[in-house]
């Protein structure tokens, strides 16, 4: 049976792509998530405008930096940060590694701040 829904939203899936490869191209995001480039661009724009991703020019390409210290945009019993959730999803170490990380502190192996 084929399901018609996904556990994660496209915004979360794009955030995972960026966390995995900060230099990822919109074309590659779109292809890996089976969405259009226009949708990928719109989602990146949403994430940048919300402050969860910082976009920086690197020559002719863009590099993206996830602001892992920011809280999730949803009410919850305990406030979780973007970094805690990404750490659980990508296996980038324990969630505690991301808690309270200052904005400029970047992990060497990812684009997470």
N, C-alpha and C positions, 0 to 999 in steps of 0.2 A: 504494500500500500504506500503510495506517495503522499506525503503530507504537504499541505499548502501553507504552512506557517514555519517560522523560524524561532528558535529559542532566544536569539539575540536580534536586536533591531539592526537595520543597516548602519545606523550611526555607530553602534557599538562595534560592528564588524569592521567598519572603516577605521575606527580608533585602534582596533587590534592590528590591522594592516600597518598603520603608521607606527605603532609601538614596535612592531617586529622589524620594520625597515623604514627609518626616518627619511630616506631618499626615494621612497616608492613613487612611481609616476601614476597620475590619475588613470591612464590607460591600463596599467597593471592592476590597480585597485578594482576598476570596473570589470576587467576580465576575471579576476579571481573571485569576485562576489556575484558575478552574473547580473550586473547592473550596467546602465549606460554611463559613458564618461560624463555626460551632463549631470546625472544623478550623483556620481562620485564628487564632481566639482561642487554641487549644491550642498552635499553633506560636509565636505571639508570646509566650505564657507560658513556653514552653521556652526561647526566646531570651533573655527577661528573666531567668529563673532561672539561666541559664548565664552571665549577665553580658555577653552580646554586644550586647544592646539595653537602653537605659535608657528607661523609660516615665515621662512627666511629664504631669500634668494641665494642660490649657490651656483654662480655662473648663469647658464640658461635654464637650470632646473630649480626646483623648490626642495627644501628640506623642512621637515615638520618636527616639532618638539611637543610632546604631550606634557601638559602641566599636571603631573601625577599627584601633586599635593592638594589639588582642588577637590572639594566634596562633590559627590554625585548630585545631579540636579533633581533628586526625588526625596520626598520626605521618607524617613525610615526610623526605626526604633533607635538605631545607633548610626550616626553620620559616618559614612564610609568615603574614602577618597578614591579618585580615579585610579591611582597607583595601586591601592590594595586590591581592587577588582581586577586590574590588568595582571597583577602578579599571580593571582589565582588562575586566570584564564590562560596565560602564556607560560606559566611555570617559571617565572623570572625570579624565583627565590620566594622566601616567605613574605607574607603581606606586611609583616612588621618592618621589612626593609624600606618600605615606601612611606610609612606613617611619619608625618611631620617633616618630610624632606623639604628643605627650602627650595624656592623657585629656581635658583641657579645651579643646584646640585644635580648633575646629570650622571646616570650610570654609564660606564664606559661601553657596555655592550648593546645599549639601546638608545632611542631618542627620548627616553623618559626623563623628565626633570622632577 
